[in-house]
Amino acid sequence: MRVLSKVLIAASMVIFFTSCATSITVRHLVPGEVDLSASRNIAVASTNAYKFPYGRPLSPWIQGLSETDFTLSSGYDTNLASSVASTASRMILDSVQGTGYFTVLTPEVTDAYMTLSKVGENTSAMLKSKGMQALLSSSISYMDVEEQVVGRDNKEFVTEWVDPDTTDNDPTLSSLVSYYKVTSREYFLVQKATLTLTYTIFDLGSGSILFSRSFTGKEDQETKIGIRTYDAGAPGGYRDERRYSSGYAPSFKPLFEKIIRSFSSTISKQLAPSWQTKRLTLMSNKPKLEAAKGAYTLAERGSYEAAYRQFLSLYEGNGHIASGYNAALLLEAMGRFTEAVDLMNDVYNRSGSRQAYTALLSMQEAKSQSEKAQRQISGESTLDGQGVMMMQYVVME
């Protein structure tokens, strides 16, 4: 028992120290996936609607209800494609405007200029005369809808006497039998939506494509239509009870809106610099230094500058590796990347710590990304000849 108690106490101490790990919040400025610093004035056109190749993609009446007394009309309507395209137009406009990075010509105005191209006008020249440098066009390149009613049995484990007249071996004896019995059957409407959105940014001067991306998303939902209860009043009988009052299935539009919303933040991050937040865990106080406790408390409270100064003092005065490591992380949290990299490099060279080496690489990447983002914001990336940059940035949570 004593051995077991010691094991439990040791385990609880591990859990306690793990849960007490101090972490800090770090915000990094990261560049857009494409450098549009030379195309900050963008005309946004309305999203082109998808055209189903065979007219109406679904039957007016939903399949799967023939075995029941339920009836239900399809959730598809003829305005679905145009309505979804309008939602996509608003979402893209909000994404571009929400960056605070671009000057935007709205779809209403952009569409009017593009319509004039049908009568021979030069749309690019007209948009350029309004100060626009790029055109963002988009389309719903694929849509699909599915709906059907499915039935699912509910079973219960029961024990029953078998009628003697049905006993094969000895009709004079009855048998006690246990088995799973279907007591009811529930009916659900299953609706599925699939959508692909493609958007492209054109340079109005050269007509070349600066950036193009496609997104595909899927969503589904279930709606309980009703339930069939067996042996309702008589053996072998059943009763159907409707649980969905409307005669029309739910509209597919909310499913498509959910898909489109999932693209929104990605689009804004692709086109413009943005802030990304992550949590960094401070190195534990090992070997334990009593004087470092106050610095950990300050870091927990969010007093990063004061915590940094205490950790730095302990590192410089006592050579306490954990304090030096933590001081470097706090510099990163305050956006002082050059100092952070220099200090973490010193910590790594002194200690050879793999943890310090990993943090150093992460800091160097964060510093590089921040500098690229700053060049995009200032326009220096275009001036120094970098042109359009294509990059991917992965944030480790």
C-alpha positions, -999 to 999 in steps of 0.1 A, spaced: 0 0 0 28 24 8 44 17 -26 11 24 -43 7 56 -23 41 68 -34 33 61 -70 0 80 -68 17 109 -51 44 110 -77 19 108 -105 -1 137 -90 30 158 -87 37 152 -125 2 163 -133 5 193 -111 37 205 -126 25 198 -161 -7 218 -155 13 247 -140 35 253 -171 35 290 -178 26 301 -213 25 334 -231 6 348 -260 26 358 -291 12 377 -321 31 375 -354 26 396 -385 26 372 -415 26 381 -452 -2 374 -476 3 343 -497 7 366 -527 23 400 -527 -2 424 -540 15 455 -527 16 469 -563 -21 462 -567 -37 477 -536 -66 492 -556 -89 463 -565 -122 462 -584 -143 433 -572 -168 418 -596 -199 398 -586 -196 360 -584 -208 342 -615 -235 317 -606 -233 280 -613 -255 265 -641 -266 230 -634 -260 210 -666 -293 192 -667 -317 218 -655 -333 209 -622 -309 186 -604 -334 171 -580 -369 156 -583 -397 178 -568 -405 149 -545 -380 133 -522 -371 97 -526 -373 71 -498 -408 79 -484 -427 53 -504 -428 29 -475 -444 55 -452 -474 77 -451 -452 108 -451 -449 132 -480 -423 159 -485 -413 183 -512 -377 190 -522 -356 216 -505 -342 227 -538 -356 258 -555 -348 273 -589 -332 305 -574 -307 285 -553 -277 290 -577 -282 327 -580 -288 331 -543 -256 312 -534 -236 334 -559 -249 365 -543 -238 352 -509 -204 345 -523 -201 380 -537 -209 395 -503 -184 372 -486 -156 380 -510 -162 417 -508 -163 416 -469 -130 395 -469 -112 420 -491 -125 451 -474 -120 435 -439 -82 434 -444 -80 472 -443 -53 467 -469 -70 475 -501 -90 503 -517 -120 485 -532 -144 492 -560 -176 474 -551 -193 448 -573 -222 471 -582 -199 496 -598 -175 470 -612 -203 450 -628 -216 482 -646 -182 488 -662 -179 451 -672 -214 452 -688 -202 480 -711 -176 456 -726 -205 439 -744 -210 471 -764 -173 474 -773 -160 495 -744 -126 488 -729 -134 476 -694 -97 475 -682 -91 511 -694 -122 523 -677 -113 506 -644 -78 520 -646 -92 555 -651 -109 550 -618 -75 543 -602 -79 505 -601 -49 483 -605 -64 448 -604 -97 430 -610 -110 402 -588 -134 379 -605 -150 348 -591 -173 320 -599 -191 290 -585 -175 264 -607 -193 234 -592 -224 228 -571 -241 195 -561 -272 188 -540 -284 154 -527 -314 146 -505 -330 113 -495 -350 99 -466 -333 70 -447 -349 47 -421 -330 35 -390 -343 7 -368 -344 10 -330 -339 -23 -313 -344 -34 -277 -332 -66 -260 -363 -85 -249 -372 -119 -233 -404 -134 -245 -423 -167 -244 -426 -183 -278 -462 -195 -286 -463 -234 -281 -481 -237 -315 -450 -223 -332 -425 -246 -315 -411 -270 -341 -397 -296 -318 -425 -300 -292 -457 -281 -298 -468 -289 -262 -440 -269 -247 -434 -231 -248 -399 -216 -248 -384 -186 -232 -363 -167 -258 -341 -135 -255 -333 -115 -286 -330 -80 -301 -364 -69 -313 -371 -40 -337 -395 -18 -317 -396 13 -340 -381 29 -371 -370 65 -374 -370 83 -407 -345 111 -414 -341 135 -443 -304 136 -452 -293 166 -473 -258 171 -487 -243 201 -504 -210 204 -523 -195 236 -537 -163 248 -554 -155 285 -555 -128 298 -577 -115 334 -576 -88 351 -598 -70 384 -596 -60 400 -629 -35 428 -634 -54 455 -653 -22 468 -669 -9 436 -684 -40 414 -683 -20 387 -666 -32 365 -637 -16 376 -604 -33 350 -583 -59 322 -586 -73 298 -560 -101 273 -557 -119 260 -526 -141 230 -523 -163 224 -493 -190 199 -483 -218 202 -457 -247 179 -447 -276 180 -423 -302 156 -410 -338 164 -402 -360 139 -383 -392 134 -404 -411 109 -383 -412 76 -364 -429 43 -370 -438 24 -339 -444 -14 -343 -471 -35 -325 -491 -4 -319 -524 -18 -307 -521 -52 -325 -494 -77 -332 -478 -70 -365 -493 -35 -367 -476 -2 -366 -483 35 -363 -465 63 -382 -461 96 -364 -449 127 -383 -423 148 -364 -416 174 -391 -446 197 -396 -437 214 -429 -445 199 -462 -413 213 -477 -378 201 -468 -353 227 -454 -337 249 -479 -302 240 -491 -291 277 -489 -279 276 -452 -256 246 -461 -240 265 -489 -237 297 -468 -218 277 -442 -194 263 -468 -188 298 -482 -182 313 -447 -155 287 -441 -135 302 -470 -137 338 -458 -108 340 -434 -86 320 -457 -92 344 -486 -83 375 -465 -51 358 -453 -41 348 -488 -44 384 -502 -30 406 -474 -7 405 -444 -24 394 -412 -19 387 -375 -16 352 -362 -17 343 -326 -1 313 -308 9 303 -273 45 296 -263 54 277 -232 81 290 -210 109 267 -199 103 253 -164 124 265 -135 150 238 -136 175 237 -120 152 255 -96 161 291 -89 141 307 -61 147 342 -75 130 333 -108 96 327 -92 87 364 -94 95 365 -131 72 336 -139 44 353 -119 49 385 -139 47 366 -172 15 349 -161 0 383 -154 10 396 -189 37 420 -176 61 409 -203 85 438 -201 90 434 -164 93 396 -166 118 399 -194 140 422 -174 140 398 -144 147 367 -165 175 385 -184 191 397 -151 191 361 -138 205 347 -170 233 373 -172 241 371 -134 236 334 -127 238 318 -161 204 303 -155 195 287 -189 157 286 -183 158 324 -176 177 332 -207 153 310 -228 123 327 -213 137 362 -217 141 354 -254 105 342 -258 93 374 -241 112 395 -265 95 376 -293 61 382 -277 69 419 -276 78 419 -313 115 425 -308 126 397 -331 163 407 -337 170 408 -300 151 376 -294 170 357 -321 204 370 -307 195 360 -272 182 326 -280 212 320 -302 234 328 -271 213 304 -249 217 276 -275 254 281 -278 259 280 -241 236 251 -234 233 230 -265 197 226 -256 175 210 -284 146 230 -270 165 262 -275 175 252 -310 139 245 -320 128 278 -306 156 296 -324 145 282 -358 109 292 -351 120 327 -341 141 331 -373 111 321 -394 88 344 -375 113 373 -380 116 365 -417 78 364 -421 73 396 -402 98 414 -424 82 402 -456 48 413 -443 62 448 -435 76 450 -470 42 441 -485 26 468 -464 51 495 -473 54 484 -509 92 479 -506 89 443 -519 79 457 -553 105 484 -553 133 460 -545 124 438 -575 108 409 -556 75 411 -576 48 386 -567 58 363 -540 42 329 -535 48 314 -501 32 292 -474 34 299 -437 26 272 -412 17 282 -376 24 256 -349 -2 256 -322 
